[in-house]
Amino acid sequence: MLELKNLTKVYGQAESCHLAVNNIDLDVDKGEFVVLIGPSGCGKTTTLKMVNHLIEPTSGEILINGSSTTELNAVELRRNIGYVIQNIGLFPHFTIVDNVEIVPKLKQMDPKKRRQRTLGLMEMVGLEPDVYADRYPAELSGGQQQRVGVLRALAAEPDLILMDEPFGALDPITRDQLQTEMKQLQQKLNKTIIFVTHDIDEAIEMADTIVLMKDGQIVQAASPREILTNPANSYVREFIGEERLAPEPDITPVADVMVMQPLTVSMDTTPKAVLRQMQKHRADFAVVVDDAKRFVGLISANQIMRNRGKNKTLTKMLQTEDNTVRSHTTIRDATAALANEVQVLCVVDRKRRPVGLVSRTTLLQGLVNIWDESNSNAVI
């Protein structure tokens, strides 16, 4: 989707020059959430801004879907890339709807489609259109304003979104909420995101791939688990912090303990037919999927039995919560998600297709196995 080839940025000339980005290579897949992280001056924001030519590269090449960005009009390029910054940059004299629709209007999107898109996005992040559509930025909290900034980046349906420390100025509670919402949105809409932060916990929480930079170069680019278990060198270990490298449940993904190949049924399957399949496969839960094999919801045998005789379709019986996690979600985070009445989580891929199930029992067994393995490897 996105390729950086020998990308370099030099400021100044001759002896007074500064090498901000030094000949980096990076491949980003469609639907991937990539976090650039490192100390101030490491080149992460410069790299981000070169992608949409807010900063012109000194040398190297940037390809989006196989096309070099140097061959594209800079204005059109930016209109097709979502961009979210820390200070949001909303227009104070525009309503929330008008702020979100700026780029779609510039791209001459059909007004009806534009409005449907805007209102649908607002509902996704909990900004009820009837309440917030005609309000102004000054009437919103900091977290709500940042949500509008994210929606503005999504409104023109870009495949690629760039985010430069978007949550850095928010309080910790609001920041945690927005991190969760952003990750869920990214997975639901299958957007490719390049996200800059200086917070390693934020990177571990949100990234599919963490790109750790120093002095304009990439020191290590890997999944959070790979970086936590196999840091490339002492610099990576020091940046991450030794306390994050130790506890296995904090880094072990649910992919290691999930039940593979869960029972899946289509939305138009009758409840009676689902029960028969559950009996055949000795399953207490089934995953309901749409025509594209994407997650719609979970259904249990108990739910079907409780609704027996009520003439309800399968979709009317579904658990309404989005009880999904990704395969790289840690056992610790999955355990926290299995709270209250949630019994099972569906593990989905980037396209929200089911790949497994986890329950309290499977997670507990996973923890026991980790404990047994660590004890067997201990030196007595």
N, C-alpha and C positions, 0 to 999 in steps of 0.2 A: 504494500500500500504506500509506504513512505520509505525512501532510501536516502541516506546521507553518504556520499562518497568523497573521501579525502577532503572533507569540509574544513576550511581554514578561514580565520578572521584575524587580520593584523591591523592594529592602529598605529599611526605614525610611520616614520620612515627611518631607514638606516639604523644608527646606533640608538636612537630614541624610540624605536618601535616597541610595541607591546603585542605579544602573541596571545590573543584572548581565547581563541579556539585553534587547536593544533592538530590538523590532519585527522579528523575523526571519521569513523565509519559506523553506521548504525542502520539496521533494517527493522522496520516496524510493520507487523502484520495487521490486516484489516480486523477491527474489533478489539485490538490490543490496548491495554491501559499501561502506558510507559511513564515512569516517573524519573525525571532528571533531578539529581540531588548532589550536594557537595557544599563546601564552604563558600563564603562570599568571594567573588572574583574567580571562581573555578571555570566559568564559561557556560553555565547552564542556561541562563536567561539569554545570553548572546546567541546560543545555539537555537533556542526556541524562536527568537525573533528573526533569525535568518530563514527559517522555514517559510514564513509568509513575506519575506523581503522587507520587513521593517528595518532590518539591518542587511546591507548587501554583503554577501560573502566575498572575501578576497580571492579565494580559489576553491575548487571543488565543485561538486554537483549535488543538487537536490532533485529527486524524482518523486512525483506523486502519481500513483497508478501508471508508472512507466514513462511519464512525460516530464521533461526537464522544466523546472519552474522559470528558468531564464527565458524560455520561449513563450511564456504566458504574460499577458498584461497584468501589471502589479495590482491594479485596482480590482480587476476581475478575480485575480488569485485570492485576494483578501476577502472578497465577498463570498467566496466559496469555502472559506476556512473560518470556523467559529473561534472567537478569541475572548478570553475572560481574564481580567486583571484584578489585582487586590483592591484597588480603590473604586472598582465597579464602573465608574464613568457614565452613570445614567444621566439623561437630560432632565434637569429638575422641572422644566416647564412642560414636559410631555407626561401624559398619563402612563400607567403601567403597560397597557395594551400598545400605545404608540411607541414606547421604548422597545418593546419586544419585536414590533413589526418593522423596525427601521430598515434592516437589510432586505427582508422580503419585498418591501415596497420598492427599494432601489433595483431589485431584480425583476420588478414588475410581475410578481406572483399574483395569480387570480385573487381578487379581494375576498371572495367567499372561502376559498381554500386557505388563504392567509389567516382569516379570522378563526376558522375551525382549528387550524394548527395552533394558534396562540392560546385559545381557550383550553384546548386539550392539554397543552403543556402546563398551563397554570394549574389545572386539576391534578396533574401528576406530582407536583411539588407542594400540594396543599394550599395553594393560593386560590381560593374559591372565586371564580370569575364574577359572580354576582356581588361579591364583597370588595374585591380588589381591582377589577378591570379599570375603573375610572378614577382610581386614586393616583396620587402623585408620590414620587420617591420619598419626599420628606415625611409622608404619613406612614411610612413603613419602618420596621426595625432594621438593624444592620443585617441580620440573617435573611430577612425577607428581601431586602435590596439585592443581596448577593444571589439569591435565587432568581430574581429577575435578570440579573446579569448573565446567569447560566442559560436561562430561557432565551435570551436575545441571541446567544451564540448558537443555540439549537434551532431557532425559528426558521432559518433558510434551508434546513435539512442538509447541513454539510456532512461529509463523510469524516472529516478531520477537524478536531477541536484542540486548540492550544490554550493552556491554563497556566498563568504565571502567578504562583503563590496566591490563589484566589481566596483562601480562607485564613490567611495569616493575621488579619487585623481583627478577627472575631474572637469572642470569649470562648473558653474551652468547650462548654456544653453545646453552644450553637455550632461550633466547628465540628464536633463529633457528629451532630445530627446531619450537617451538610455533607460530610464525608460519606456517611451511609447512604444518603439520598443520591449523591452523585454517582456512587458505584452502582447502585440499583438502576439509575437512569441509563448509565453507560451499557450495562448488560441488557436492559430491556430494548434499547434502541440500537444496540450493536455499533456504537460509535468508536472510532479510533481517537484516543486522547493522549496528548503529550502534556505532562503536568510537571511544573517546576515547584519544588519545595526545599526548605532547609531542615525539615522535621523528619527524622528517620522513622519515627512511629507512624506518621502519616503515610510515608512511602510504603512501609511494610503492610499497613492496613489496606491500601488502595491499589497497589501496583500488581500487574501481571509480570512486568519486568522493571527492575530497578537499575538505573544507569548512574553509577557513582563516578563523579568527575573530580579531577584535581589538576590545577595548572593548565586548563584548556584541553586536557586529555581524558579519555575514558579509562578508569582504573579497573572497573568490573561492571559488566552488564549481565544480569541473571535474574532468575525468579527470586522472590523474597526468601523462600526456603533455601535455595542454593547459596545465597549470600550469607544467610544465618548459619548454615551448616558447613559451608566451604568458603570462607572469606579468602580472597585472592592473596592478600598480604597483610602485613601489620597495620598499614594505613587503613584498610577496610575494617579490620578488627577494632581499631581504636575509634573510627568514626561511628561504627555501629554501637560499640559499648559491650564490654564483656558480659554484663548482666543479661543481655539479650541473647547471647550465644548458648546459654546453659540449659534452660528448662525445655525438655523435649516436647511436652504437650503444647507448648506455646508455638512450636514450629512444625509439628507433625501435621500434614494435611489430611483432610477427611478421605482423600483418595486412597490412603493406605488402609482404611478400616471400613469403608462403605460396602454395602451389599451391591454387587454388580448386577447389571441387566435387570432392573426392576420391571415388574409387570406393568405394561402400558396398555391403555384402551383409548379408543377414539371417543369424541364427545357425543356421537350419536348412538353409542352402545347402550343397550337397555340395562337398567340396574340388575335385572335377573341374570342377564348374560355375564355381567361383571362378577356377580357372586359365583357363577359357575367357573369362571376363569380363576378366581381367587381359590376356590376349592381345588381345582386341578393343579395349580402351582403352589398350593399351601401358603398363600400370601394373605396377610391381614390388610394390606394397603395396595392400592393401584394408583398409577399416575395417569391422569387424563391429559391427552395431547390433542392439538389441532391437526388440520390437514398437512401442515408442514412439520409435524412431529415435535412441535414446541410445547413446553410445559403450559398447561392451563390450570391445573389444580390437583389436589390429592383427595382420594375418596377411601374411606375405610369400610370394612364389612359392617361394623357397628352402625355407621351412618346410614347405610342402605337399609339395614334391618329396622332402625328407628323410624325410617320413613316409609316402611312397607304399608301398602294400602292407601297411600296419600296421593297416588298418581303423579308423582314428581319425576321429572327427567333427571338424568345424571348430573347435568350442569347446575340444576337447582339445589343439589345436595352437597356440592363441593365446599371444601374449606375455602373461605374467601381470602385468607391471608396469603401473601406471597412467600410461602415457606420454602425458599430455595437458597442454596449456597453453591459456591463454585468448588471445584475439586481441590483448589489450593487453599481454601478456607481451613484454618487451623482447628484442631480438636478443641482447643480452649474456646475459640469463638463460636464453634458449632454447639458446644455445651451450653454456652450462654444463650444462644438462640432457642434452644430447647427448653424454654421457660413456660411457666404457667400451664396452659392446656395443650401446648404444642407437643405432639408425640413423635413426629417424623419430619425430617427435612429431605427434600429432593435435591440431589446434586445435579447441576445442569452445566452444559458447556456454554461457550460464548453465544451460541445461537439459541440458548435456552432449551436445548434438547436434553432429556433426562439421560444421565449416565449411571446413576446410583441412588441409593437411599441410605440415610443414617438415622439411628434412633439412640436413645439413652443407652440401650443395651449394647449396641455396636460400638459406641464411643467408650463405654466402660470397659468392654473387652479389649479395645485398642489400647487403653491406658494400662490395663493389666499386662498386655503383651510387651508394651514399652518397659514397664517395670521389671518384668521377668528377664528381658533381653539385657537391660542395663545391669541387673544383678549378676547374670551369667558371665558378663564381660568384666566384672569387677575383680580386682586383684585382692585376694584375701591373705 
